[in-house]
Amino acid sequence: MTSTLQQQLVLEELSVPGFHRVVRARDAKSGLDAIIAIHDLRLAKVSLGGTRIHAYETFEDALRDATRLARGMTFKSAASQSSWGGGKAVIIADPKKDKTEELLIAFAEAINLLKGEFICAEDSGCTPNDIAIIAEHTPYAVGLPESSGNPSPFTAWGVFRGIQAVMNHLFGSESVAGKTVAIQGLGSVGACLAETLFWHGAKLVITDIHMDHAEGLAKQFGAKLVEPDAIYEEPCDVFSPCALGAIINPESIERLRCRAIAGSANNQLLSESDAEELRRVGILYAPDFVINSGGLINVTQEVTKEGYNPRISRNKVDKIYDQLKLIFNIAKENGISTQKAIMQLIEYRLEYGIGRRVDPIYMHHAGISY
């Protein structure tokens, strides 16, 4: 039976080339204006993606973000062999002013209308507690507080293991002790990464647009604090972007004073050509959808028949180290960028269905599987 709220929802199909499905969901009463983008379902009949709540300036900005991130989720799933289709949702709203329970419920009902093709998780502006509210009204939600919860520690651990792979490739040892890492962005992942690096002996240079927050972490970890725009020119072994995407571009590459780039930000490259330029100037790049896949790997364990086990998640995230070592070696042996190396592998897996999901998806909180 269709709920009254569903009757008020307007679901508009949008035509986006190369995408399985993109819909815009609107509800006048709650103020919901959301986009759900499903990029590719070759590795699973279901897509998974975070829900980003952000006050986009225009609808076009929101659509661009949703489709860009959904495409990245396809690549991330294929790279980590997590067996998902690539999806993403964005809600056009200020998370500090406009996020209400009514808005989240309306979004849950919009997900229900997709009949299981999209499963949502947390993202910027959408917390595990928000996901818990959404999960009361749809079975298609993961990352619940009582289950896998906040994925940030697992994402940060994966980035740390990726940095260790960088160290091994460049210096012959995975130790970060005495090495300098410049972290751009100190949100939940960046701050967790900074702490992990600190306890493993790294020297830190940090920045964030919220300088008060950054000052506190600088004192806590004995880090050098710089202005956001100055981070690019800081001499370091590893530049670790953990905030915005598209920050690796011709302009920033000229300013960088690092040996490698390894961070948690999504879509770090402005274009594929930037990866080739990094190779040309001798900067090792850890492809973002490999090194930042820890959160996806973690939440994937929530839908197994056995249910969530953090030890299994940790052990799987650890393998990011081996995956990156393989990519670095393939790129070196073939004289290609690391981005090209992983994209060739991903395209092969997608074309031939390698890693396609065969097990059902168990939504334990809702008592269903499909």
C-alpha positions as CSV (number, residue, x, y, z in Angstrom):
1,M,0.0,0.0,0.0
2,T,1.4,3.4,-0.9
3,S,1.8,5.7,2.0
4,T,0.4,9.2,2.2
5,L,3.9,10.5,2.1
6,Q,4.7,8.5,-1.0
7,Q,1.7,10.0,-2.6
8,Q,3.1,13.5,-2.0
9,L,6.5,12.6,-3.4
10,V,7.4,13.5,-6.9
11,L,9.9,11.2,-8.5
12,E,11.4,12.6,-11.8
13,E,13.5,10.4,-14.1
14,L,16.5,12.3,-15.4
15,S,18.4,11.3,-18.6
16,V,22.1,11.1,-17.9
17,P,24.2,9.3,-20.5
18,G,26.1,6.3,-19.2
19,F,24.0,5.9,-16.1
20,H,21.6,3.1,-15.3
21,R,19.2,5.5,-13.6
22,V,19.1,9.0,-12.1
23,V,16.1,10.3,-10.3
24,R,15.1,13.6,-8.6
25,A,12.9,13.2,-5.6
26,R,10.9,16.2,-4.3
27,D,8.4,16.6,-1.5
28,A,6.9,20.1,-0.9
29,K,5.8,19.4,2.7
30,S,9.2,18.4,4.1
31,G,11.2,20.5,1.7
32,L,13.0,17.4,0.3
33,D,14.9,18.0,-3.0
34,A,17.2,15.0,-3.6
35,I,19.0,13.3,-6.4
36,I,19.7,9.5,-6.4
37,A,22.2,8.4,-9.1
38,I,22.8,4.8,-10.0
39,H,25.7,4.5,-12.3
40,D,26.4,0.8,-13.1
41,L,24.9,-2.5,-12.0
42,R,27.2,-5.0,-13.8
43,L,28.7,-6.2,-10.5
44,A,25.4,-6.3,-8.5
45,K,21.7,-5.7,-9.0
46,V,22.0,-3.2,-6.2
47,S,23.9,0.0,-5.9
48,L,25.3,1.4,-2.6
49,G,26.3,4.9,-1.9
50,G,26.5,7.6,0.7
51,T,24.0,10.3,1.2
52,R,25.5,13.8,1.1
53,I,23.5,16.7,2.6
54,H,24.8,20.0,1.3
55,A,23.5,23.4,0.4
56,Y,24.4,23.3,-3.3
57,E,24.2,26.7,-5.0
58,T,22.4,25.2,-8.1
59,F,20.6,22.0,-9.0
60,E,23.3,21.5,-11.7
61,D,26.0,21.5,-9.0
62,A,24.1,18.9,-7.1
63,L,23.6,16.7,-10.2
64,R,27.2,17.0,-11.1
65,D,28.3,16.0,-7.6
66,A,25.9,13.0,-7.4
67,T,26.8,11.6,-10.8
68,R,30.6,12.1,-10.3
69,L,30.5,10.4,-6.9
70,A,28.2,7.6,-8.1
71,R,30.7,6.8,-10.9
72,G,33.5,6.8,-8.3
73,M,31.5,4.3,-6.2
74,T,31.4,2.0,-9.2
75,F,35.2,2.2,-9.5
76,K,35.7,1.9,-5.8
77,S,33.5,-1.3,-5.6
78,A,35.3,-2.9,-8.5
79,A,38.7,-2.0,-7.2
80,S,38.0,-3.4,-3.7
81,Q,35.9,-6.3,-5.1
82,S,33.1,-5.3,-2.7
83,S,30.5,-6.4,-5.2
84,W,28.2,-3.4,-5.4
85,G,26.8,-1.2,-8.2
86,G,27.9,2.4,-7.9
87,G,25.4,4.8,-6.4
88,K,25.1,8.1,-4.6
89,A,22.5,10.4,-3.2
90,V,22.6,14.1,-2.5
91,I,20.0,16.1,-0.6
92,I,20.0,19.8,-1.5
93,A,19.8,21.3,2.0
94,D,21.9,23.0,4.7
95,P,22.6,20.1,7.2
96,K,22.8,22.6,10.1
97,K,19.6,24.5,9.3
98,D,17.3,22.4,7.0
99,K,17.9,18.8,8.2
100,T,14.7,17.6,10.0
101,E,13.3,14.2,10.8
102,E,10.5,14.9,8.3
103,L,13.1,15.5,5.6
104,L,14.9,12.3,6.4
105,I,11.7,10.3,6.4
106,A,10.7,11.7,3.0
107,F,14.1,10.7,1.7
108,A,13.6,7.2,3.1
109,E,10.2,6.9,1.2
110,A,12.0,8.1,-2.0
111,I,14.5,5.2,-1.6
112,N,11.6,2.8,-1.1
113,L,10.2,3.8,-4.5
114,L,13.4,2.5,-6.1
115,K,12.5,-1.0,-4.8
116,G,15.9,-2.0,-3.6
117,E,18.1,-0.8,-6.4
118,F,19.8,1.8,-4.1
119,I,21.0,1.3,-0.5
120,C,22.1,4.5,1.3
121,A,24.8,5.1,3.9
122,E,26.2,8.1,5.7
123,D,28.2,10.9,4.1
124,S,29.0,14.5,4.6
125,G,26.1,16.2,6.4
126,C,24.4,12.8,7.1
127,T,25.4,11.1,10.3
128,P,24.9,7.5,11.5
129,N,22.1,8.8,13.7
130,D,20.5,10.3,10.6
131,I,20.8,6.9,8.9
132,A,19.1,5.3,12.0
133,I,16.1,7.6,11.4
134,I,16.1,6.7,7.7
135,A,16.3,3.0,8.5
136,E,13.1,3.2,10.6
137,H,11.3,3.9,7.3
138,T,13.2,1.9,4.7
139,P,15.1,-1.4,4.8
140,Y,17.6,0.0,2.3
141,A,20.1,1.7,4.7
142,V,23.4,0.6,6.1
143,G,25.9,2.1,8.6
144,L,23.6,1.9,11.5
145,P,25.0,3.0,14.9
146,E,24.4,-0.5,16.4
147,S,26.1,-2.2,13.5
148,S,29.0,-1.0,11.4
149,G,28.3,2.6,12.4
150,N,30.7,5.4,11.6
151,P,33.0,4.2,8.7
152,S,35.6,7.0,9.2
153,P,38.0,4.9,11.4
154,F,38.1,2.2,8.7
155,T,38.5,4.7,5.9
156,A,41.4,6.4,7.9
157,W,43.0,3.0,8.6
158,G,42.9,2.1,4.9
159,V,44.5,5.5,4.0
160,F,47.2,4.8,6.6
161,R,47.9,1.4,5.2
162,G,48.0,3.0,1.7
163,I,50.6,5.5,3.0
164,Q,52.6,2.5,4.3
165,A,52.5,1.0,0.8
166,V,53.8,4.3,-0.6
167,M,56.6,4.3,2.0
168,N,57.5,0.7,1.0
169,H,57.5,1.6,-2.7
170,L,59.6,4.8,-2.4
171,F,61.9,3.9,0.5
172,G,61.9,0.1,0.8
173,S,60.3,0.2,4.3
174,E,56.7,0.8,5.3
175,S,57.6,2.8,8.4
176,V,56.3,6.3,8.5
177,A,58.6,7.2,11.5
178,G,60.4,10.5,10.8
179,K,58.5,11.0,7.5
180,T,56.5,14.2,6.9
181,V,52.8,13.9,5.9
182,A,50.8,17.0,5.0
183,I,47.1,16.5,5.7
184,Q,44.6,18.7,3.9
185,G,41.2,18.5,5.8
186,L,40.7,17.4,9.4
187,G,37.2,16.1,9.4
188,S,36.3,12.7,10.8
189,V,38.7,10.8,8.5
190,G,41.5,13.4,8.4
191,A,41.6,13.8,12.2
192,C,41.6,10.0,12.7
193,L,44.4,9.6,10.1
194,A,46.5,12.4,11.8
195,E,46.2,10.6,15.2
196,T,47.3,7.2,13.6
197,L,50.2,8.8,11.9
198,F,51.2,10.6,15.1
199,W,51.4,7.4,17.1
200,H,53.4,5.8,14.4
201,G,56.1,8.5,14.5
202,A,55.3,10.7,11.5
203,K,55.8,14.4,11.4
204,L,52.6,16.3,10.5
205,V,51.7,19.4,8.7
206,I,48.0,20.1,8.8
207,T,45.3,22.5,7.6
208,D,41.6,22.9,7.6
209,I,39.1,25.6,6.6
210,H,38.0,25.5,10.3
211,M,41.2,26.8,11.8
212,D,40.0,26.7,15.4
213,H,39.6,23.0,15.1
214,A,42.9,22.6,13.3
215,E,44.7,24.6,16.0
216,G,43.5,22.1,18.7
217,L,44.7,19.1,16.7
218,A,48.1,20.9,16.0
219,K,48.6,21.2,19.7
220,Q,47.5,17.6,20.4
221,F,49.8,16.1,17.8
222,G,52.7,18.6,17.7
223,A,51.9,19.4,14.1
224,K,52.8,22.4,12.0
225,L,49.7,24.3,11.2
226,V,49.5,26.2,7.9
227,E,46.8,28.2,6.1
228,P,44.6,26.1,3.7
229,D,46.1,27.4,0.5
230,A,49.7,27.1,1.8
231,I,49.5,23.3,2.2
232,Y,50.4,22.6,-1.4
233,E,53.8,24.2,-1.1
234,E,54.8,22.5,2.1
235,P,57.8,20.2,1.6
236,C,56.7,16.7,2.6
237,D,57.0,13.1,1.8
238,V,53.3,12.6,1.4
239,F,50.6,15.1,0.6
240,S,47.3,13.6,1.9
241,P,44.1,15.3,0.6
242,C,41.2,14.5,2.9
243,A,38.7,17.1,2.0
244,L,37.6,18.4,-1.4
245,G,37.9,16.7,-4.7
246,A,39.5,18.0,-8.0
247,I,42.4,19.5,-6.0
248,I,45.0,17.7,-8.1
249,N,45.1,19.9,-11.3
250,P,47.7,21.6,-13.4
251,E,48.0,24.6,-11.1
252,S,48.3,22.6,-7.9
253,I,50.8,20.1,-9.4
254,E,53.2,22.9,-10.1
255,R,53.0,23.9,-6.5
256,L,53.4,20.5,-4.8
257,R,56.6,19.7,-3.0
258,C,55.9,16.1,-2.2
259,R,57.1,12.6,-3.2
260,A,53.6,11.1,-3.2
261,I,49.9,11.8,-2.9
262,A,47.8,9.5,-0.7
263,G,44.6,10.7,0.9
264,S,40.9,10.0,1.6
265,A,39.2,12.7,-0.6
266,N,37.0,11.5,-3.4
267,N,37.7,12.4,-7.1
268,Q,41.1,14.0,-6.3
269,L,42.1,14.4,-9.9
270,L,40.5,17.2,-11.9
271,S,41.0,15.1,-15.1
272,E,42.7,11.8,-16.0
273,S,45.5,13.7,-17.7
274,D,46.6,15.0,-14.3
275,A,47.6,11.5,-13.4
276,E,50.0,11.3,-16.3
277,E,51.4,14.7,-15.4
278,L,52.1,13.4,-11.8
279,R,53.9,10.4,-13.3
280,R,56.0,12.8,-15.5
281,V,57.1,14.9,-12.6
282,G,57.8,11.9,-10.4
283,I,55.0,12.1,-7.9
284,L,53.6,8.7,-6.9
285,Y,49.8,8.8,-6.8
286,A,47.7,6.4,-4.8
287,P,44.4,6.2,-6.7
288,D,41.7,7.6,-4.5
289,F,39.0,5.0,-5.0
290,V,41.5,2.3,-3.9
291,I,43.1,4.0,-0.9
292,N,39.8,5.4,0.5
293,S,37.7,2.3,0.1
294,G,38.0,1.3,3.7
295,G,34.5,2.7,4.6
296,L,32.9,0.8,1.7
297,I,34.7,-2.4,2.7
298,N,33.6,-2.0,6.3
299,V,29.9,-1.3,5.6
300,T,29.8,-4.3,3.1
301,Q,30.3,-6.6,6.0
302,E,27.0,-5.4,7.5
303,V,24.9,-7.2,4.8
304,T,26.6,-10.6,5.0
305,K,24.6,-13.6,6.3
306,E,26.7,-13.7,9.4
307,G,26.2,-10.0,10.2
308,Y,28.8,-7.3,11.0
309,N,32.1,-8.3,12.5
310,P,34.7,-5.5,12.9
311,R,37.6,-7.9,12.9
312,I,36.7,-9.1,9.4
313,S,36.3,-5.6,8.2
314,R,39.7,-4.6,9.6
315,N,41.4,-7.6,8.0
316,K,39.9,-6.8,4.6
317,V,40.8,-3.1,4.8
318,D,44.4,-4.2,5.6
319,K,44.5,-5.6,2.0
320,I,44.5,-2.0,0.6
321,Y,48.2,-2.2,1.2
322,D,48.7,-5.2,-1.1
323,Q,46.3,-3.8,-3.7
324,L,48.3,-0.5,-3.9
325,K,51.7,-2.3,-4.1
326,L,50.3,-4.3,-7.1
327,I,49.1,-1.1,-8.8
328,F,52.4,0.7,-8.2
329,N,54.4,-2.2,-9.6
330,I,52.1,-2.6,-12.7
331,A,52.4,1.1,-13.4
332,K,56.2,1.1,-13.0
333,E,56.7,-2.0,-15.2
334,N,54.5,-0.7,-18.0
335,G,55.6,3.0,-17.9
336,I,52.0,4.2,-17.2
337,S,50.3,6.2,-14.5
338,T,48.9,4.5,-11.4
339,Q,45.5,5.8,-12.4
340,K,45.7,4.2,-15.8
341,A,46.9,0.9,-14.2
342,I,43.9,0.7,-11.9
343,M,41.4,1.8,-14.5
344,Q,42.6,-0.9,-16.9
345,L,42.0,-3.4,-14.1
346,I,38.6,-2.0,-13.2
347,E,37.4,-1.9,-16.8
348,Y,38.4,-5.6,-17.2
349,R,36.5,-6.6,-14.0
350,L,33.4,-4.7,-15.1
351,E,33.5,-6.0,-18.7
352,Y,33.8,-9.7,-17.6
353,G,31.8,-9.4,-14.3
354,I,34.8,-10.4,-12.1
355,G,33.7,-10.0,-8.5
356,R,30.0,-10.0,-9.3
357,R,27.8,-10.5,-6.3
358,V,26.5,-14.0,-5.9
359,D,25.3,-13.9,-2.3
360,P,22.1,-12.4,-1.2
361,I,22.1,-9.0,0.6
362,Y,20.9,-9.4,4.2
363,M,19.3,-6.3,5.7
364,H,19.4,-7.5,9.3
365,H,17.7,-4.5,10.9
366,A,14.7,-5.1,8.6
367,G,14.7,-8.9,8.7
368,I,14.9,-9.2,4.9
369,S,17.2,-10.5,2.3
370,Y,17.2,-10.3,-1.5
